[in-house]
Amino acid sequence: MSAEFNHTIVWSSDPRASARFVADILGRPPPTRYGPFHVVALDNSVSLDFANAEAPIQSQHYAFLIGEADFDAVLARIRTGGLDHWADPARRRAGQINQTMAAAASTSPAPTAISWR
C-alpha cells in the first residue's frame, strides 16, 4: 500500500491573512480557495489549508525543508518584516538561527499567532 501526506488544516482566527502571510514569507504563489479553506501549495504536492478557528487556537508547529539560498531569503523577509524569531521552538535564543539545522522559528503577527520553523 502506498500512502502520501496530502494536506493539513491550519486553524487560524483569520485564515485569509494567515495563508497570505505564510505564502509571502515562504515565497509561494498566492493562496487559492477550496471551499472554506485558504490553501498554500507547497512543492511536494502537500498543502496547508487554513481554516477559521471558532475556539482558542492550540499551539501548532510546522517545519519546512528548504535550501540554503531559500532559507536566507525567508530569514531576510522575517527580518525585513520586523518579526521576532528564535533559534529554537522553546524561544530561548531570540534573534538567532540554529546553525546546526539552519533553522529559525518565527511567530506570525496577530491575528495568526502561529509558530513557524
VMD Tcl script that builds the backbone (N, CA, C; Angstrom):
set m [mol new atoms 351]
animate dup $m
set s [atomselect $m all]
$s set {name element resname resid chain x y z} {
  {N N MET 1 A 0.842 -1.173 0.000}
  {CA C MET 1 A 0.000 0.000 0.000}
  {C C MET 1 A 0.888 1.238 0.000}
  {N N SER 2 A 0.514 2.213 -0.775}
  {CA C SER 2 A 1.228 3.480 -0.832}
  {C C SER 2 A 0.386 4.552 -0.149}
  {N N ALA 3 A 1.029 5.390 0.647}
  {CA C ALA 3 A 0.326 6.497 1.310}
  {C C ALA 3 A 1.205 7.734 1.259}
  {N N GLU 4 A 0.635 8.825 0.836}
  {CA C GLU 4 A 1.350 10.097 0.780}
  {C C GLU 4 A 0.593 11.130 1.592}
  {N N PHE 5 A 1.344 11.976 2.295}
  {CA C PHE 5 A 0.722 13.066 3.038}
  {C C PHE 5 A 0.214 14.088 2.036}
  {N N ASN 6 A -1.022 14.532 2.180}
  {CA C ASN 6 A -1.646 15.418 1.211}
  {C C ASN 6 A -1.815 16.843 1.705}
  {N N HIS 7 A -2.360 17.014 2.901}
  {CA C HIS 7 A -2.596 18.357 3.424}
  {C C HIS 7 A -2.781 18.305 4.939}
  {N N THR 8 A -2.725 19.472 5.538}
  {CA C THR 8 A -3.090 19.608 6.938}
  {C C THR 8 A -3.909 20.873 7.085}
  {N N ILE 9 A -4.804 20.856 8.043}
  {CA C ILE 9 A -5.608 22.040 8.321}
  {C C ILE 9 A -4.869 22.865 9.366}
  {N N VAL 10 A -4.702 24.137 9.061}
  {CA C VAL 10 A -4.065 25.081 9.974}
  {C C VAL 10 A -5.170 25.991 10.495}
  {N N TRP 11 A -5.444 25.886 11.781}
  {CA C TRP 11 A -6.516 26.681 12.384}
  {C C TRP 11 A -6.028 28.097 12.644}
  {N N SER 12 A -6.870 29.073 12.330}
  {CA C SER 12 A -6.488 30.466 12.469}
  {C C SER 12 A -7.717 31.320 12.744}
  {N N SER 13 A -7.504 32.434 13.430}
  {CA C SER 13 A -8.611 33.368 13.644}
  {C C SER 13 A -8.871 34.200 12.389}
  {N N ASP 14 A -7.917 34.227 11.461}
  {CA C ASP 14 A -8.080 34.925 10.188}
  {C C ASP 14 A -7.367 34.107 9.109}
  {N N PRO 15 A -8.044 33.086 8.564}
  {CA C PRO 15 A -7.381 32.184 7.616}
  {C C PRO 15 A -6.835 32.878 6.370}
  {N N ARG 16 A -7.528 33.878 5.894}
  {CA C ARG 16 A -7.067 34.578 4.687}
  {C C ARG 16 A -5.735 35.278 4.952}
  {N N ALA 17 A -5.669 36.054 6.044}
  {CA C ALA 17 A -4.439 36.773 6.380}
  {C C ALA 17 A -3.315 35.803 6.723}
  {N N SER 18 A -3.642 34.730 7.431}
  {CA C SER 18 A -2.627 33.743 7.817}
  {C C SER 18 A -2.022 33.070 6.591}
  {N N ALA 19 A -2.877 32.643 5.676}
  {CA C ALA 19 A -2.394 31.978 4.465}
  {C C ALA 19 A -1.545 32.933 3.628}
  {N N ARG 20 A -1.987 34.159 3.521}
  {CA C ARG 20 A -1.226 35.147 2.746}
  {C C ARG 20 A 0.141 35.394 3.398}
  {N N PHE 21 A 0.163 35.492 4.737}
  {CA C PHE 21 A 1.413 35.698 5.464}
  {C C PHE 21 A 2.398 34.561 5.180}
  {N N VAL 22 A 1.945 33.319 5.317}
  {CA C VAL 22 A 2.829 32.168 5.119}
  {C C VAL 22 A 3.292 32.099 3.667}
  {N N ALA 23 A 2.391 32.319 2.730}
  {CA C ALA 23 A 2.768 32.294 1.315}
  {C C ALA 23 A 3.826 33.365 1.033}
  {N N ASP 24 A 3.644 34.553 1.581}
  {CA C ASP 24 A 4.615 35.634 1.368}
  {C C ASP 24 A 5.967 35.300 1.976}
  {N N ILE 25 A 5.981 34.838 3.225}
  {CA C ILE 25 A 7.238 34.531 3.909}
  {C C ILE 25 A 7.998 33.419 3.182}
  {N N LEU 26 A 7.267 32.394 2.725}
  {CA C LEU 26 A 7.918 31.266 2.060}
  {C C LEU 26 A 8.148 31.488 0.566}
  {N N GLY 27 A 7.709 32.637 0.046}
  {CA C GLY 27 A 7.894 32.910 -1.377}
  {C C GLY 27 A 7.041 32.024 -2.265}
  {N N ARG 28 A 5.870 31.649 -1.776}
  {CA C ARG 28 A 4.953 30.781 -2.517}
  {C C ARG 28 A 3.971 31.631 -3.325}
  {N N PRO 29 A 3.294 31.020 -4.298}
  {CA C PRO 29 A 2.227 31.738 -5.013}
  {C C PRO 29 A 1.110 32.125 -4.031}
  {N N PRO 30 A 0.302 33.096 -4.403}
  {CA C PRO 30 A -0.801 33.490 -3.520}
  {C C PRO 30 A -1.713 32.300 -3.210}
  {N N PRO 31 A -2.292 32.294 -2.018}
  {CA C PRO 31 A -3.215 31.218 -1.651}
  {C C PRO 31 A -4.410 31.153 -2.594}
  {N N THR 32 A -4.944 29.957 -2.738}
  {CA C THR 32 A -6.159 29.754 -3.521}
  {C C THR 32 A -7.278 29.350 -2.569}
  {N N ARG 33 A -8.496 29.400 -3.062}
  {CA C ARG 33 A -9.641 28.984 -2.251}
  {C C ARG 33 A -10.072 27.583 -2.648}
  {N N TYR 34 A -10.432 26.800 -1.642}
  {CA C TYR 34 A -11.030 25.486 -1.847}
  {C C TYR 34 A -12.073 25.344 -0.755}
  {N N GLY 35 A -13.322 25.562 -1.116}
  {CA C GLY 35 A -14.382 25.564 -0.111}
  {C C GLY 35 A -14.094 26.625 0.928}
  {N N PRO 36 A -14.129 26.279 2.207}
  {CA C PRO 36 A -13.888 27.268 3.259}
  {C C PRO 36 A -12.396 27.531 3.514}
  {N N PHE 37 A -11.519 26.851 2.789}
  {CA C PHE 37 A -10.086 26.914 3.067}
  {C C PHE 37 A -9.356 27.933 2.192}
  {N N HIS 38 A -8.310 28.496 2.759}
  {CA C HIS 38 A -7.332 29.303 2.031}
  {C C HIS 38 A -6.091 28.423 1.959}
  {N N VAL 39 A -5.734 28.002 0.750}
  {CA C VAL 39 A -4.767 26.930 0.554}
  {C C VAL 39 A -3.424 27.475 0.062}
  {N N VAL 40 A -2.353 27.105 0.785}
  {CA C VAL 40 A -0.989 27.411 0.368}
  {C C VAL 40 A -0.382 26.109 -0.139}
  {N N ALA 41 A -0.053 26.084 -1.421}
  {CA C ALA 41 A 0.526 24.885 -2.034}
  {C C ALA 41 A 2.030 24.869 -1.807}
  {N N LEU 42 A 2.556 23.700 -1.440}
  {CA C LEU 42 A 3.990 23.508 -1.270}
  {C C LEU 42 A 4.522 22.673 -2.429}
  {N N ASP 43 A 5.826 22.560 -2.546}
  {CA C ASP 43 A 6.434 21.914 -3.704}
  {C C ASP 43 A 6.217 20.416 -3.798}
  {N N ASN 44 A 5.961 19.750 -2.695}
  {CA C ASN 44 A 5.868 18.294 -2.718}
  {C C ASN 44 A 4.422 17.797 -2.742}
  {N N SER 45 A 3.547 18.542 -3.390}
  {CA C SER 45 A 2.130 18.199 -3.532}
  {C C SER 45 A 1.389 18.162 -2.201}
  {N N VAL 46 A 1.926 18.836 -1.209}
  {CA C VAL 46 A 1.269 18.966 0.089}
  {C C VAL 46 A 0.769 20.394 0.198}
  {N N SER 47 A -0.347 20.572 0.884}
  {CA C SER 47 A -0.849 21.927 1.065}
  {C C SER 47 A -1.155 22.210 2.532}
  {N N LEU 48 A -1.075 23.485 2.863}
  {CA C LEU 48 A -1.517 23.989 4.159}
  {C C LEU 48 A -2.876 24.620 3.916}
  {N N ASP 49 A -3.903 24.040 4.506}
  {CA C ASP 49 A -5.278 24.504 4.284}
  {C C ASP 49 A -5.727 25.282 5.513}
  {N N PHE 50 A -5.765 26.601 5.401}
  {CA C PHE 50 A -6.097 27.461 6.522}
  {C C PHE 50 A -7.603 27.560 6.685}
  {N N ALA 51 A -8.061 27.337 7.924}
  {CA C ALA 51 A -9.492 27.341 8.229}
  {C C ALA 51 A -9.746 28.203 9.458}
  {N N ASN 52 A -10.975 28.695 9.545}
  {CA C ASN 52 A -11.356 29.544 10.664}
  {C C ASN 52 A -11.527 28.723 11.935}
  {N N ALA 53 A -10.877 29.170 12.989}
  {CA C ALA 53 A -10.991 28.520 14.295}
  {C C ALA 53 A -12.001 29.286 15.139}
  {N N GLU 54 A -13.004 28.592 15.590}
  {CA C GLU 54 A -14.000 29.240 16.435}
  {C C GLU 54 A -13.621 29.165 17.909}
  {N N ALA 55 A -12.743 28.249 18.260}
  {CA C ALA 55 A -12.277 28.095 19.640}
  {C C ALA 55 A -10.850 28.628 19.725}
  {N N PRO 56 A -10.344 28.800 20.936}
  {CA C PRO 56 A -8.941 29.228 21.060}
  {C C PRO 56 A -8.010 28.260 20.334}
  {N N ILE 57 A -6.986 28.806 19.708}
  {CA C ILE 57 A -6.060 28.002 18.915}
  {C C ILE 57 A -4.997 27.402 19.825}
  {N N GLN 58 A -4.824 26.105 19.724}
  {CA C GLN 58 A -3.768 25.419 20.458}
  {C C GLN 58 A -2.442 25.626 19.720}
  {N N SER 59 A -1.359 25.462 20.432}
  {CA C SER 59 A -0.036 25.606 19.836}
  {C C SER 59 A 0.101 24.674 18.636}
  {N N GLN 60 A 0.648 25.197 17.554}
  {CA C GLN 60 A 0.871 24.432 16.338}
  {C C GLN 60 A 2.322 24.601 15.927}
  {N N HIS 61 A 2.935 23.556 15.408}
  {CA C HIS 61 A 4.336 23.611 14.993}
  {C C HIS 61 A 4.441 23.055 13.582}
  {N N TYR 62 A 5.060 23.813 12.690}
  {CA C TYR 62 A 5.254 23.384 11.312}
  {C C TYR 62 A 6.708 23.611 10.941}
  {N N ALA 63 A 7.339 22.639 10.329}
  {CA C ALA 63 A 8.739 22.746 9.924}
  {C C ALA 63 A 8.833 22.504 8.417}
  {N N PHE 64 A 9.694 23.267 7.745}
  {CA C PHE 64 A 9.830 23.186 6.297}
  {C C PHE 64 A 11.284 22.915 5.940}
  {N N LEU 65 A 11.508 22.022 4.997}
  {CA C LEU 65 A 12.838 21.775 4.465}
  {C C LEU 65 A 13.020 22.646 3.233}
  {N N ILE 66 A 14.002 23.546 3.297}
  {CA C ILE 66 A 14.287 24.426 2.162}
  {C C ILE 66 A 15.797 24.523 1.998}
  {N N GLY 67 A 16.225 24.894 0.812}
  {CA C GLY 67 A 17.646 25.041 0.534}
  {C C GLY 67 A 18.230 26.258 1.232}
  {N N GLU 68 A 19.545 26.319 1.237}
  {CA C GLU 68 A 20.246 27.396 1.946}
  {C C GLU 68 A 19.907 28.781 1.387}
  {N N ALA 69 A 19.888 28.923 0.077}
  {CA C ALA 69 A 19.563 30.226 -0.518}
  {C C ALA 69 A 18.121 30.622 -0.194}
  {N N ASP 70 A 17.208 29.643 -0.238}
  {CA C ASP 70 A 15.816 29.928 0.119}
  {C C ASP 70 A 15.700 30.290 1.597}
  {N N PHE 71 A 16.464 29.601 2.454}
  {CA C PHE 71 A 16.460 29.930 3.882}
  {C C PHE 71 A 16.893 31.371 4.094}
  {N N ASP 72 A 17.969 31.777 3.409}
  {CA C ASP 72 A 18.449 33.152 3.541}
  {C C ASP 72 A 17.373 34.149 3.112}
  {N N ALA 73 A 16.645 33.823 2.038}
  {CA C ALA 73 A 15.582 34.714 1.563}
  {C C ALA 73 A 14.423 34.775 2.559}
  {N N VAL 74 A 14.041 33.635 3.118}
  {CA C VAL 74 A 12.970 33.600 4.123}
  {C C VAL 74 A 13.385 34.401 5.349}
  {N N LEU 75 A 14.608 34.183 5.824}
  {CA C LEU 75 A 15.085 34.902 7.001}
  {C C LEU 75 A 15.131 36.402 6.735}
  {N N ALA 76 A 15.517 36.790 5.539}
  {CA C ALA 76 A 15.522 38.214 5.189}
  {C C ALA 76 A 14.112 38.784 5.236}
  {N N ARG 77 A 13.115 38.032 4.740}
  {CA C ARG 77 A 11.725 38.515 4.795}
  {C C ARG 77 A 11.242 38.623 6.240}
  {N N ILE 78 A 11.643 37.673 7.089}
  {CA C ILE 78 A 11.272 37.733 8.506}
  {C C ILE 78 A 11.870 38.987 9.139}
  {N N ARG 79 A 13.154 39.224 8.904}
  {CA C ARG 79 A 13.823 40.384 9.490}
  {C C ARG 79 A 13.296 41.692 8.928}
  {N N THR 80 A 13.093 41.756 7.611}
  {CA C THR 80 A 12.562 42.963 6.989}
  {C C THR 80 A 11.171 43.283 7.519}
  {N N GLY 81 A 10.393 42.243 7.796}
  {CA C GLY 81 A 9.051 42.430 8.335}
  {C C GLY 81 A 9.032 42.785 9.815}
  {N N GLY 82 A 10.205 42.817 10.432}
  {CA C GLY 82 A 10.278 43.151 11.847}
  {C C GLY 82 A 9.688 42.083 12.751}
  {N N LEU 83 A 9.675 40.832 12.271}
  {CA C LEU 83 A 9.097 39.741 13.054}
  {C C LEU 83 A 10.117 39.189 14.034}
  {N N ASP 84 A 9.663 38.866 15.211}
  {CA C ASP 84 A 10.522 38.199 16.177}
  {C C ASP 84 A 10.830 36.806 15.659}
  {N N HIS 85 A 12.035 36.329 15.928}
  {CA C HIS 85 A 12.379 34.960 15.566}
  {C C HIS 85 A 13.379 34.414 16.576}
  {N N TRP 86 A 13.428 33.092 16.659}
  {CA C TRP 86 A 14.267 32.390 17.629}
  {C C TRP 86 A 14.970 31.239 16.937}
  {N N ALA 87 A 16.053 30.773 17.546}
  {CA C ALA 87 A 16.777 29.618 17.019}
  {C C ALA 87 A 16.180 28.307 17.502}
  {N N ASP 88 A 15.199 28.395 18.389}
  {CA C ASP 88 A 14.626 27.178 18.979}
  {C C ASP 88 A 13.135 27.378 19.225}
  {N N PRO 89 A 12.356 26.299 19.130}
  {CA C PRO 89 A 10.915 26.428 19.338}
  {C C PRO 89 A 10.537 26.802 20.774}
  {N N ALA 90 A 11.448 26.614 21.717}
  {CA C ALA 90 A 11.169 26.995 23.110}
  {C C ALA 90 A 11.358 28.501 23.319}
  {N N ARG 91 A 11.842 29.195 22.311}
  {CA C ARG 91 A 12.017 30.642 22.329}
  {C C ARG 91 A 13.008 31.109 23.397}
  {N N ARG 92 A 14.137 30.438 23.479}
  {CA C ARG 92 A 15.178 30.838 24.422}
  {C C ARG 92 A 16.305 31.608 23.745}
  {N N ARG 93 A 16.423 31.489 22.414}
  {CA C ARG 93 A 17.533 32.121 21.689}
  {C C ARG 93 A 16.989 33.142 20.691}
  {N N ALA 94 A 16.522 34.256 21.228}
  {CA C ALA 94 A 15.889 35.303 20.414}
  {C C ALA 94 A 16.871 35.918 19.420}
  {N N GLY 95 A 16.358 36.190 18.203}
  {CA C GLY 95 A 17.144 36.860 17.182}
  {C C GLY 95 A 18.271 36.038 16.594}
  {N N GLN 96 A 18.334 34.746 16.897}
  {CA C GLN 96 A 19.397 33.880 16.398}
  {C C GLN 96 A 18.815 32.828 15.458}
  {N N ILE 97 A 19.715 32.122 14.767}
  {CA C ILE 97 A 19.306 30.955 13.990}
  {C C ILE 97 A 20.048 29.747 14.542}
  {N N ASN 98 A 19.501 28.583 14.328}
  {CA C ASN 98 A 20.118 27.337 14.751}
  {C C ASN 98 A 21.139 26.963 13.687}
  {N N GLN 99 A 22.414 27.130 13.968}
  {CA C GLN 99 A 23.477 26.872 12.989}
  {C C GLN 99 A 23.571 25.398 12.615}
  {N N THR 100 A 23.214 24.508 13.535}
  {CA C THR 100 A 23.284 23.074 13.263}
  {C C THR 100 A 22.253 22.663 12.228}
  {N N MET 101 A 21.032 23.189 12.372}
  {CA C MET 101 A 19.945 22.810 11.473}
  {C C MET 101 A 19.599 23.919 10.496}
  {N N ALA 102 A 20.313 25.047 10.549}
  {CA C ALA 102 A 19.964 26.219 9.743}
  {C C ALA 102 A 18.481 26.492 9.884}
  {N N ALA 103 A 18.060 26.704 11.115}
  {CA C ALA 103 A 16.645 26.879 11.393}
  {C C ALA 103 A 16.403 28.162 12.157}
  {N N ALA 104 A 15.262 28.737 11.903}
  {CA C ALA 104 A 14.789 29.880 12.670}
  {C C ALA 104 A 13.309 29.668 12.897}
  {N N ALA 105 A 12.866 29.881 14.102}
  {CA C ALA 105 A 11.445 29.799 14.409}
  {C C ALA 105 A 10.912 31.220 14.454}
  {N N SER 106 A 9.760 31.425 13.892}
  {CA C SER 106 A 9.167 32.751 13.868}
  {C C SER 106 A 7.714 32.648 14.255}
  {N N THR 107 A 7.213 33.692 14.876}
  {CA C THR 107 A 5.795 33.753 15.196}
  {C C THR 107 A 5.159 34.779 14.289}
  {N N SER 108 A 4.116 34.374 13.608}
  {CA C SER 108 A 3.428 35.296 12.728}
  {C C SER 108 A 2.644 36.310 13.560}
  {N N PRO 109 A 2.432 37.495 13.003}
  {CA C PRO 109 A 1.743 38.540 13.753}
  {C C PRO 109 A 0.264 38.227 13.925}
  {N N ALA 110 A -0.359 38.878 14.896}
  {CA C ALA 110 A -1.804 38.734 15.080}
  {C C ALA 110 A -2.446 39.109 13.753}
  {N N PRO 111 A -3.511 38.504 13.331}
  {CA C PRO 111 A -4.352 37.576 14.087}
  {C C PRO 111 A -3.952 36.112 13.946}
  {N N THR 112 A -2.803 35.831 13.348}
  {CA C THR 112 A -2.478 34.430 13.106}
  {C C THR 112 A -1.907 33.720 14.320}
  {N N ALA 113 A -0.946 34.308 14.984}
  {CA C ALA 113 A -0.362 33.745 16.210}
  {C C ALA 113 A -0.003 32.278 16.088}
  {N N ILE 114 A 0.723 31.935 15.055}
  {CA C ILE 114 A 1.159 30.560 14.810}
  {C C ILE 114 A 2.677 30.550 14.792}
  {N N SER 115 A 3.281 29.541 15.368}
  {CA C SER 115 A 4.740 29.421 15.334}
  {C C SER 115 A 5.159 28.626 14.110}
  {N N TRP 116 A 6.154 29.141 13.395}
  {CA C TRP 116 A 6.653 28.512 12.175}
  {C C TRP 116 A 8.124 28.244 12.342}
  {N N ARG 117 A 8.584 27.144 11.817}
  {CA C ARG 117 A 10.004 26.824 11.914}
  {C C ARG 117 A 10.492 26.304 10.576}
}
mol reanalyze $m
mol bondsrecalc $m
mol representation Tube
mol addrep $m
